[in-house]
Amino acid sequence: MKEITVTQTQEWIISALLTLMDKKNYREITIVDIASTAHIGRRTFYRYFKTKDDILVLYCNVILKDFAKKIRSKEEITLYSVSVSYFEFWNQHLDFLKLLRKSDMLYFVGDRLPEFLAYVAVLVDHVMPEEIEDTMKRQDSYYYAHYFNMGGYWSITTLWMEKENRETPEEMATIIENIIYRKL
């Protein structure tokens, strides 16, 4: 898997888009707006991106790479520890989720979450013990289970982010465990 690197110009473009999303709806933002806010020319924009969606894809990949590093640093990977890390991650990026919600674009991450998290799993390499991973790779049902789990996590995330008095990542991890292990 190719290492994700971001140039200074790409950082300016990402920052410009996020700044503009705070002021106006995503659909109203033009490439000219982004280039102007980033203090670059349109040609420079197109050297790095084809569309404004490409900016969000890169940004998501960059922040999810950080999530993968966080998971990789865990001594023990359990449902609880991954869930805590997952909600700590989204808590750190709550402003981004709120920008997406403001433009009715939470689907942008939600629809791509299984793909993004599969990418995270590749970066982590040791999310599951090898024997379980090999078995799951041979079963088509693994893919359904992966999408089912990601859909559940994402639905809970969108509900959680809307709350003013959100549960802590640890409380959310306990809720996830209770759901998975049917302790509710």
N, C-alpha and C positions, 0 to 999 in steps of 0.2 A: 504494500500500500504506500502510495506516494505521500511523503511528509508535507503537511500543510504549512506553508509560509505565507506571510502577508507583508507586502511592501508598504512603505510609508504612504505612498499614493493611495493604495487600497484602503489603508486605515483612514485616510482623509475622506475617501468616498463613503466608506461605511458610516463614519461619524456624521457626515453630511446628511445621509439618508435618514439616520436615526433622529437627528436634530429636526429635519423637515417633518418626519412622521409625528413628532410631538406637536407641530404647529398645524398640520393639515392632513387630510385623508390620503392614504397611500396612493389611491387611484388618481388623485389630482396632482401628484408629484411627477414632474417631467425630468428627463435626463438633463435638460438645460438647467433646471432648478438644482439638481444634485451637483452638476459640474460647477455652477456658480457658487454654491455654498461651500464646496470643497476647494474653491479657488484654483480650478484647473480648466482646461479647455475640453470641449466635447470629444475631440480626437483622443485626448488622453484618457477620458472615460472609456471610450470604445477600445482602447488598447488593452484594458483590463476586464471589461464586462460587456456583454451583449445587451443585457436588459437589467432593469432594477431588481427583478427577482434573483438574478445571479448574485447580486450584492448580499441579499438575505441568505442565500444558500451558503455562500462563503462564510458569512458571519456565524450561521448556525454550525457549520463544520468546525470553525475555530473554537467556539465556546464548547462544543461537544468534545473536542480534543482535550480541552482542560478537564472536562468531566471524566473522560477516560483515564487521564493521569491520576485523578483523585481516586478512582476505583482501583487502579493499578497499585497505588500506594498502600492500600488496606492490607493488613496482615492476614485477616480472615475475611473471606467474601461469603456473606450470608444474605438471606432475604432482608433481614433487618438492616445490616450495614449498607447494602446497596440502596435500600429504600431511604435511609437517612441521607446518604450522599445525593440521591436523586432530588429529594426535596430541599436539601441545602443548596444544590446547584440551581434549581429554579427559584429559590428564594433570592439568590444572588443576582438572578437575571429577571426578576419580577418586573422591572421597568420595561424591559424588552417585550415581555408577554403583554403588558398593559398597552404598549404602543400597537402591538398586533391586534389586540382586542378593540382598541379605539377605531381601527380601520376595518373591523370585521374580518380580520385575517388570521385568527388563531388556527384556522385550518392549515395555514402555510406550514406550521410546525407539526400540527396534529396529523396531517396526511402523510408527512415525511418521517414521523417519529420512528416507525419500525425500521426504515432505511437508515436513519441517522444512528439509532441505537445498535443496529447490526454493525455499522461502521465502528461504533464505540467498542463493541464486543471484539471486533478484529484487532483494534488497538490494544485492548486489555489482554487478549490472548488466553487468559486463564480464568474466565468467568465461571466456567463449569469444569468439573473433573473430566479428564480425557475420555474415560469410558462412557460417561453420560453424553458428552458432546458427540462422540462417534455414533452412538445409538440414535441420537436425535437427528443427526445429519442424514441418516438412512431412512428416516420416517418423514413422509409428507406431512403428517400431523404436527411435527415440530413447527413448521411454518405457520400453521393455523394457530397453534398455541402461542407463538411469538406475537402474532398480530393481535390475538385476543388479549394477552397480557398488556401489550403496549396500549391498546384501546382503553383498557381499564385504568391503567396508570394515567393516561392523558385525560380521561373524563374526570378522574378525581383531582388532577392538577388544575383543570379549568374551574372546577367548583371551589377548590381550596384557594386559588388566587383571587377569587371574587370576594372572599370574606375579609372584613376589616380586622377582626381578631382571629387571625389564622392560627391553626395549630402549629406547634414547632415541628421541625423535621423528625424529631424523635417520636412525637405523638403520632405523626402521620405514618411512620414506620410500624408502630404498634398497631395502628388501624389496618394497615396493609396485611400484616401478619395475621390479625384476627379474621380478615376477609379470606385470605388464602387458606388458613387452617380451620376455617369455619367455626370460629369461637364467638361469633356475634349472636 
